[in-house]
Amino acid sequence: MTGRPSDYTEELAADICVRLADGESLKAICAEDQMPHRATVFRWLAAHESFRDMYARAREEQADTLADELVAIADEASVSVKHEGEEVRLALDATGVAHNRLRVDTRKWVAAKLKPRKYGEKVQNENTNVNVEMTHEQWLASLD
């Protein structure tokens, strides 16, 4: 019986990054027996600069994948459910709409964290400093 891989390989690192970019979570990837444990991946990230760079790019691409999913979820008119072992498509009711809203909000939040410049909230700084010129006498008079 072979255990989980613990030795770093470029092929395994690339596979992890491709799957991340396609929208899978690291937790789901590492749950598979043929994949390394998450702790192993984190050790690899600390030890291999090329993997760190590839991983960072994959996470940014994951944000774009999530953004694509947002449109698909918003366009869904029905939902798949299992009924007696078979998949059935049902029109969205209020519960389905609420579920999709949660799916959209979650993906928006994650995309904003992964790629804040593109998907984060736009923060606009407003300058509220107003320069007022007054004489010393005017300033003293304003204190009364």
C-alpha positions as CSV (number, residue, x, y, z in Angstrom):
1,M,0.0,0.0,0.0
2,T,1.4,3.4,-0.9
3,G,0.7,6.5,1.1
4,R,0.1,10.0,0.0
5,P,3.0,11.6,-1.9
6,S,5.3,13.7,0.1
7,D,8.1,14.3,-2.3
8,Y,7.8,17.5,-4.4
9,T,7.5,17.0,-8.2
10,E,6.9,19.7,-10.8
11,E,4.2,17.5,-12.3
12,L,2.3,17.2,-9.0
13,A,2.7,20.9,-8.3
14,A,1.4,21.8,-11.7
15,D,-1.6,19.5,-11.3
16,I,-2.5,21.2,-8.0
17,C,-2.2,24.6,-9.6
18,V,-4.3,23.7,-12.7
19,R,-7.0,22.4,-10.4
20,L,-6.9,25.5,-8.2
21,A,-7.2,27.7,-11.3
22,D,-10.2,25.7,-12.4
23,G,-12.0,26.6,-9.2
24,E,-11.3,23.6,-6.9
25,S,-10.4,24.2,-3.3
26,L,-7.0,23.1,-2.0
27,K,-8.9,21.2,0.7
28,A,-10.9,19.2,-1.9
29,I,-7.8,18.5,-4.0
30,C,-5.8,17.3,-1.0
31,A,-8.7,15.1,0.2
32,E,-7.9,12.6,-2.6
33,D,-5.6,9.7,-1.6
34,Q,-3.2,10.2,-4.5
35,M,-2.7,13.9,-3.6
36,P,-0.4,15.2,-0.9
37,H,-1.8,16.3,2.5
38,R,-2.4,20.1,2.8
39,A,0.4,20.4,5.3
40,T,2.8,18.9,2.7
41,V,1.6,21.5,0.1
42,F,2.3,24.3,2.5
43,R,5.8,22.9,3.2
44,W,6.4,22.8,-0.6
45,L,5.2,26.4,-0.9
46,A,7.8,27.4,1.8
47,A,10.6,25.4,0.1
48,H,10.0,26.0,-3.6
49,E,9.9,29.5,-5.0
50,S,8.8,28.3,-8.5
51,F,5.8,26.5,-6.9
52,R,5.0,29.6,-4.8
53,D,4.9,31.7,-7.9
54,M,2.8,29.2,-9.8
55,Y,0.5,28.8,-6.8
56,A,0.0,32.6,-6.6
57,R,-0.9,32.8,-10.3
58,A,-3.3,29.9,-9.9
59,R,-5.1,31.6,-7.1
60,E,-5.5,34.8,-9.1
61,E,-6.8,32.7,-12.0
62,Q,-9.2,31.0,-9.6
63,A,-10.7,34.4,-9.0
64,D,-11.5,34.7,-12.7
65,T,-13.0,31.2,-12.7
66,L,-15.2,32.2,-9.8
67,A,-16.3,35.3,-11.6
68,D,-17.3,33.2,-14.6
69,E,-19.3,30.9,-12.3
70,L,-21.2,34.0,-11.0
71,V,-22.7,34.6,-14.4
72,A,-23.6,30.9,-14.8
73,I,-25.3,30.8,-11.4
74,A,-27.2,34.0,-12.0
75,D,-28.5,32.6,-15.3
76,E,-29.7,29.3,-13.8
77,A,-33.5,28.9,-14.3
78,S,-33.5,25.4,-12.7
79,V,-31.6,23.3,-10.2
80,S,-30.5,19.7,-10.3
81,V,-31.7,17.5,-7.4
82,K,-31.4,13.7,-6.8
83,H,-34.8,12.0,-6.6
84,E,-34.9,8.2,-6.1
85,G,-31.3,7.9,-7.4
86,E,-31.9,10.0,-10.5
87,E,-31.0,13.6,-11.3
88,V,-34.1,15.7,-11.9
89,R,-34.2,19.4,-13.0
90,L,-36.6,21.6,-11.0
91,A,-37.6,25.2,-11.6
92,L,-36.0,27.5,-9.0
93,D,-38.4,28.4,-6.2
94,A,-37.7,30.9,-3.4
95,T,-35.4,28.4,-1.6
96,G,-33.4,27.8,-4.8
97,V,-33.1,31.5,-5.4
98,A,-31.9,32.1,-1.9
99,H,-29.4,29.2,-2.3
100,N,-28.1,30.7,-5.5
101,R,-27.8,34.1,-3.9
102,L,-25.6,32.5,-1.2
103,R,-23.5,30.8,-3.9
104,V,-23.0,34.1,-5.7
105,D,-22.2,36.0,-2.5
106,T,-19.7,33.4,-1.4
107,R,-17.9,33.4,-4.8
108,K,-17.9,37.2,-4.9
109,W,-16.3,37.4,-1.5
110,V,-13.6,34.8,-2.3
111,A,-12.8,36.4,-5.7
112,A,-12.4,39.8,-4.0
113,K,-10.0,38.3,-1.5
114,L,-8.0,36.4,-4.2
115,K,-7.8,39.3,-6.6
116,P,-8.8,42.5,-4.7
117,R,-7.7,45.0,-7.4
118,K,-10.1,43.5,-9.9
119,Y,-12.9,42.1,-7.8
120,G,-12.6,44.0,-4.5
121,E,-14.7,46.9,-3.4
122,K,-13.6,50.1,-4.9
123,V,-12.6,52.5,-2.2
124,Q,-12.7,56.2,-3.0
125,N,-10.9,58.5,-0.6
126,E,-12.5,61.9,-0.2
127,N,-10.4,64.8,0.9
128,T,-12.3,66.6,3.6
129,N,-9.5,68.9,4.6
130,V,-10.4,72.4,3.8
131,N,-7.8,75.1,4.0
132,V,-9.3,78.2,5.7
133,E,-7.2,81.3,5.9
134,M,-7.9,83.6,8.8
135,T,-5.9,86.1,10.9
136,H,-5.0,85.4,14.4
137,E,-7.6,87.9,15.6
138,Q,-10.3,86.1,13.5
139,W,-9.3,82.7,15.0
140,L,-9.5,84.1,18.6
141,A,-12.9,85.6,17.8
142,S,-14.1,82.2,16.5
143,L,-13.4,80.6,19.9
144,D,-16.0,82.7,21.7
